[in-house]
Amino acid sequence: MRIVSHRKLKEFYETKGCEDSRLALERWYNVADKATWKNLSDIKVDFSSTDYVGNQHYVFNIKGNSYRLVVVIKFTIGYIYIRFVGTHKEYDKINCLTI
């Protein structure tokens, strides 16, 4: 899969107080980058707690659910667009379908 953009992950884990997310986010990135996912079932092989929330948006629990990652996945073209990365508390304040 092609991921747009790694910079969002890096900016997040370089933020003061979020440094502990680095290892988990980089692991997610490395797995997703090498993946050839075609549907949610394929994703769940690598990340069993992934949720589909509609409108091509998927939510990944990061670092034991301390953080959330919301992405748009276009399976037909093999692209992942990072829409949100944040704490669980920040995630509760957003609408996953519209970000």
C-alpha positions as CSV (number, residue, x, y, z in Angstrom):
1,M,0.0,0.0,0.0
2,R,1.2,3.6,-0.6
3,I,0.8,5.8,2.5
4,V,0.1,9.5,2.3
5,S,1.7,11.0,4.4
6,H,4.3,9.6,6.8
7,R,5.1,13.1,7.9
8,K,1.8,13.3,9.9
9,L,2.9,10.3,12.0
10,K,6.3,11.7,12.6
11,E,5.0,15.1,13.6
12,F,2.7,13.5,16.0
13,Y,5.2,11.3,17.8
14,E,7.7,14.1,17.9
15,T,5.1,16.2,19.9
16,K,5.9,16.6,23.5
17,G,4.0,14.0,25.5
18,C,3.4,11.7,22.6
19,E,6.9,10.4,22.1
20,D,5.9,7.0,23.5
21,S,3.8,6.4,20.3
22,R,6.8,6.4,18.0
23,L,7.5,2.6,18.1
24,A,3.9,1.6,17.6
25,L,3.2,4.2,14.8
26,E,6.4,3.2,12.9
27,R,5.4,-0.5,13.3
28,W,2.0,0.3,11.8
29,Y,3.6,2.2,9.0
30,N,6.0,-0.6,8.1
31,V,3.3,-3.3,8.1
32,A,0.9,-1.1,6.1
33,D,3.5,-0.1,3.6
34,K,4.3,-3.7,2.8
35,A,0.7,-4.9,2.8
36,T,-1.5,-5.7,-0.1
37,W,-4.8,-5.3,1.6
38,K,-8.0,-5.8,-0.5
39,N,-10.6,-5.5,2.3
40,L,-11.2,-5.3,6.1
41,S,-10.6,-9.0,6.5
42,D,-7.0,-8.6,5.1
43,I,-6.4,-5.7,7.5
44,K,-7.6,-7.7,10.5
45,V,-4.9,-10.3,9.8
46,D,-2.3,-7.7,10.6
47,F,-4.3,-5.5,13.0
48,S,-7.2,-7.4,14.6
49,S,-8.7,-4.4,16.4
50,T,-9.2,-2.3,13.3
51,D,-12.7,-0.9,12.8
52,Y,-14.5,0.2,9.7
53,V,-16.5,3.3,10.5
54,G,-17.9,4.0,7.0
55,N,-17.1,6.2,4.0
56,Q,-13.8,4.3,3.5
57,H,-12.5,5.3,6.9
58,Y,-10.8,2.9,9.2
59,V,-9.7,3.3,12.8
60,F,-6.6,1.6,14.2
61,N,-5.9,1.3,17.9
62,I,-2.3,2.3,18.5
63,K,-0.2,1.3,21.5
64,G,-2.8,-0.6,23.4
65,N,-5.5,1.9,22.5
66,S,-3.7,4.9,24.0
67,Y,-3.7,6.5,20.6
68,R,-6.0,6.3,17.5
69,L,-5.2,6.5,13.9
70,V,-7.9,7.2,11.3
71,V,-7.1,6.6,7.7
72,V,-9.0,6.5,4.4
73,I,-8.1,3.4,2.4
74,K,-8.6,3.2,-1.4
75,F,-8.2,-0.5,-2.0
76,T,-8.6,-0.3,-5.8
77,I,-5.6,1.9,-6.2
78,G,-3.6,0.7,-3.1
79,Y,-3.5,4.1,-1.3
80,I,-3.9,4.9,2.4
81,Y,-4.5,8.5,3.4
82,I,-3.8,9.4,7.0
83,R,-6.6,11.7,8.2
84,F,-6.0,11.8,12.0
85,V,-3.6,10.6,14.6
86,G,-4.2,11.5,18.3
87,T,-4.9,10.4,21.8
88,H,-8.0,8.5,22.6
89,K,-9.4,11.6,24.3
90,E,-8.8,13.7,21.1
91,Y,-10.4,11.0,19.0
92,D,-13.6,11.2,21.0
93,K,-14.0,14.8,19.9
94,I,-13.9,14.2,16.1
95,N,-16.3,12.8,13.6
96,C,-14.4,10.0,11.8
97,L,-16.6,10.2,8.7
98,T,-15.9,13.8,7.9
99,I,-12.2,14.3,8.7
